[in-house]
Amino acid sequence: MHRPMSDRFSRRRFVRLSGGAAVAASLGTPGLVRAAAADDARRAPRHSNVIIIGGGLSGLMAGRELQRGGVDSFLVLEARERVGGRTLNMPIGGGHIVEVGGEWIGPGQNSIAALIDELGIGAFDAYYEGDTTYDIEGAISRGLLPDISLAEGADFAKVAWQLDRLCKQMPIGEPWRMKDASALDRTTLGDWLREHASTSFTPSVFRLISRAVMSGYPERISLLWVLHYLRSAGGILPVILNDGGAQDQRIDGGSQVISERLAADLGDRVLLGQPVLRIEDHAPDRMRVVTPVESFTADRVIVAMAPSDTARIEFTPALPKPRQALVSGWARLPRLPLVKAAMLYETPFWRADGLNGSMQSDRSPIQLVFDNSPEDGSIGVLSCFLSIVECPHLADRRAREEGLKEELARYFGPKALRATGYVEKDWAADPWSTGCITPLTPGVLTAAGEHLRKPTGRIFWAGTESAKRWCGYMDGAISAGARAANEVHASLKA
Ligand SMILES: Cc1cc2nc3c(=O)[nH]c(=O)nc-3n(C[C@H](O)[C@H](O)[C@H](O)COP(=O)(O)OP(=O)(O)OC[C@H]3O[C@@H](n4cnc5c(N)ncnc54)[C@H](O)[C@@H]3O)c2cc1C
């Protein structure tokens, strides 16, 4: 499918309150809360029916859905000076961008497909013609599949089938209701693999999948959470397949254009540079939302961000214990510090060598590589996901650029050393996002999972982590935003 993208948005249409994000990022939150509280005494807060916190896909979709339902009095408060959250287009010159956050979409992602259709944004097939490069258990091979023995292939297929069958026993979006949920939540993916795999190849591939797709190590993440994640995507295949799976297509103009278009439609209801510091019960029927810039009152609040990111917000009264457990459970997991980088070339030279530019490794500092060149192939771009915790020698940016070139040359030949540019986004260093996808450690889902979507008084929860389908993905963010808006709508009517 390829459709032209209609009229671009104008950033000037948003109300920009610069400084808030920078201030909040550089100062300690309690001091800011006190300053904002003192300010409150002097200024009457702005009131609206609904305040949405977070101008990522989920929060902006919530706004769109409220508007569609006839609720016009709402504001979206975004901490950063931009919308899009975990999606980000980085300009690389010559009118090109690279996406250094969420990027690919695939079959079965009906919410994002419907939304881009409505917005008139096109999508195109990602490039997968030719051989994929594998670096698994120290052996580099090329082909459709890694070069493995029959026994290794059979073992992997058996284990993947068992995991798939198990995940399909789960009620979608309600892992805590699954038979034996507690036992599955006490176990890690690593423990389960030790019991079920009979070759070393199978755990190595699952380590690759776990690190690259779920942002966690098999020995740290709850098996129940893995099943929930896979179930929400329709099984293991949609998650691991590139062509025909979750990495099937790319968005014309880069995925951040979706948020930019949503925000443009919402106009001056989107306030940038407004990091929320505190949400409190204000009066019997009102909430107060405080930022370093201003304070607001609202009848309902939608929080549209990752649960771990809400740890930076002070709630008064305190959130119920299970919701707190959810937030701290998510925040506690040492996340895999993740950099998404792009090495730029004059041409996608690997294509002429019969390679599709994809590389998957269980041990290289680069977990995954994708051909991320523009659709017309006018320049070459290799996008790399790398986990810097495993390679301290790549801790600084300059070392990373050089180290990455050398690593890419191992997979794609010496031409990979002749890069024309390099860009990257270190999500671990981002003050507003807790990484890419945030997995859960054992015990959290069964103890507190029910509170993922359950409203807390007049606070409603959105964000991709609360989605029933494609949780962790852009699609999940969109459906979760729409669902939260519908809950608010019903609650306002009631
Ligand atoms: C490197 C990377 C690669 C990815 N690849 C893919 C992919 O290929 N396909 C895919 O579908 N998904 C992918 N994802 C995941 C996808 O980007 C996310 O699922 C989706 O963007 C989440 O949207 P969201 O609105 O739920 O949350 P977010 O995008 O995190 O939005 C939350 C918003 O809240 C704001 N915020 C935070 N704190 C405050 C505060 N105190 N006050 C006000 N605002 C605040 C943030 O600035 C942010 O804008 C990737 C993510 C990353 C980082």
Ligand as a Chemical Component Dictionary entry (heavy atoms), coordinates in Angstrom:
data_LIG
# 
_chem_comp.id                   LIG 
_chem_comp.type                 NON-POLYMER 
_chem_comp.pdbx_formal_charge   0 
_chem_comp.three_letter_code    LIG 
# 
loop_
_chem_comp_atom.comp_id 
_chem_comp_atom.atom_id 
_chem_comp_atom.alt_atom_id 
_chem_comp_atom.type_symbol 
_chem_comp_atom.charge 
_chem_comp_atom.model_Cartn_x 
_chem_comp_atom.model_Cartn_y 
_chem_comp_atom.model_Cartn_z 
_chem_comp_atom.pdbx_ordinal 
LIG C1  C1  C 0 13.759 2.632  20.149 1  
LIG C2  C2  C 0 12.302 2.251  20.079 2  
LIG C3  C3  C 0 11.855 1.444  19.048 3  
LIG C4  C4  C 0 10.512 1.074  18.969 4  
LIG N1  N1  N 0 10.088 0.360  17.889 5  
LIG C5  C5  C 0 8.758  0.166  17.690 6  
LIG C6  C6  C 0 8.271  -0.321 16.452 7  
LIG O1  O1  O 0 9.029  -0.559 15.517 8  
LIG N2  N2  N 0 6.922  -0.508 16.325 9  
LIG C7  C7  C 0 6.051  -0.196 17.320 10 
LIG O2  O2  O 0 4.833  -0.365 17.131 11 
LIG N3  N3  N 0 6.487  0.316  18.494 12 
LIG C8  C8  C 0 7.809  0.526  18.693 13 
LIG N4  N4  N 0 8.263  1.120  19.839 14 
LIG C9  C9  C 0 7.298  1.383  20.918 15 
LIG C10 C10 C 0 6.392  2.591  20.613 16 
LIG O3  O3  O 0 7.187  3.686  20.239 17 
LIG C11 C11 C 0 5.576  2.891  21.864 18 
LIG O4  O4  O 0 4.798  1.758  22.185 19 
LIG C12 C12 C 0 4.583  4.053  21.715 20 
LIG O5  O5  O 0 5.154  5.148  21.054 21 
LIG C13 C13 C 0 4.114  4.433  23.118 22 
LIG O6  O6  O 0 3.206  5.507  23.056 23 
LIG P1  P1  P 0 2.516  6.035  24.387 24 
LIG O7  O7  O 0 1.719  7.228  24.015 25 
LIG O8  O8  O 0 1.842  4.926  25.098 26 
LIG O9  O9  O 0 3.716  6.451  25.349 27 
LIG P2  P2  P 0 4.839  7.557  25.110 28 
LIG O10 O10 O 0 5.197  7.649  23.689 29 
LIG O11 O11 O 0 5.927  7.253  26.084 30 
LIG O12 O12 O 0 4.113  8.909  25.504 31 
LIG C14 C14 C 0 4.092  9.384  26.828 32 
LIG C15 C15 C 0 4.244  10.884 26.777 33 
LIG O13 O13 O 0 4.171  11.390 28.114 34 
LIG C16 C16 C 0 5.115  12.432 28.247 35 
LIG N5  N5  N 0 5.425  12.586 29.660 36 
LIG C17 C17 C 0 6.245  11.825 30.450 37 
LIG N6  N6  N 0 6.222  12.297 31.703 38 
LIG C18 C18 C 0 5.378  13.364 31.722 39 
LIG C19 C19 C 0 4.952  14.267 32.731 40 
LIG N7  N7  N 0 5.361  14.156 33.997 41 
LIG N8  N8  N 0 4.094  15.252 32.383 42 
LIG C20 C20 C 0 3.631  15.391 31.103 43 
LIG N9  N9  N 0 4.021  14.549 30.114 44 
LIG C21 C21 C 0 4.874  13.557 30.418 45 
LIG C22 C22 C 0 6.306  11.960 27.426 46 
LIG O14 O14 O 0 7.131  13.038 27.067 47 
LIG C23 C23 C 0 5.608  11.321 26.233 48 
LIG O15 O15 O 0 5.407  12.233 25.191 49 
LIG C24 C24 C 0 9.594  1.515  19.955 50 
LIG C25 C25 C 0 10.030 2.357  20.973 51 
LIG C26 C26 C 0 11.367 2.732  21.040 52 
LIG C27 C27 C 0 11.820 3.666  22.127 53 
# 
loop_
_chem_comp_bond.comp_id 
_chem_comp_bond.atom_id_1 
_chem_comp_bond.atom_id_2 
_chem_comp_bond.value_order 
_chem_comp_bond.pdbx_ordinal 
LIG C1  C2  SING 1  
LIG C2  C3  SING 2  
LIG C2  C26 DOUB 3  
LIG C3  C4  DOUB 4  
LIG C4  N1  SING 5  
LIG C4  C24 SING 6  
LIG N1  C5  DOUB 7  
LIG C5  C6  SING 8  
LIG C5  C8  SING 9  
LIG C6  O1  DOUB 10 
LIG C6  N2  SING 11 
LIG N2  C7  SING 12 
LIG C7  O2  DOUB 13 
LIG C7  N3  SING 14 
LIG N3  C8  DOUB 15 
LIG C8  N4  SING 16 
LIG N4  C9  SING 17 
LIG N4  C24 SING 18 
LIG C9  C10 SING 19 
LIG C10 O3  SING 20 
LIG C10 C11 SING 21 
LIG C11 O4  SING 22 
LIG C11 C12 SING 23 
LIG C12 O5  SING 24 
LIG C12 C13 SING 25 
LIG C13 O6  SING 26 
LIG O6  P1  SING 27 
LIG P1  O7  DOUB 28 
LIG P1  O8  SING 29 
LIG P1  O9  SING 30 
LIG O9  P2  SING 31 
LIG P2  O10 DOUB 32 
LIG P2  O11 SING 33 
LIG P2  O12 SING 34 
LIG O12 C14 SING 35 
LIG C14 C15 SING 36 
LIG C15 O13 SING 37 
LIG C15 C23 SING 38 
LIG O13 C16 SING 39 
LIG C16 N5  SING 40 
LIG C16 C22 SING 41 
LIG N5  C17 SING 42 
LIG N5  C21 SING 43 
LIG C17 N6  DOUB 44 
LIG N6  C18 SING 45 
LIG C18 C19 SING 46 
LIG C18 C21 DOUB 47 
LIG C19 N7  SING 48 
LIG C19 N8  DOUB 49 
LIG N8  C20 SING 50 
LIG C20 N9  DOUB 51 
LIG N9  C21 SING 52 
LIG C22 O14 SING 53 
LIG C22 C23 SING 54 
LIG C23 O15 SING 55 
LIG C24 C25 DOUB 56 
LIG C25 C26 SING 57 
LIG C26 C27 SING 58 
# 
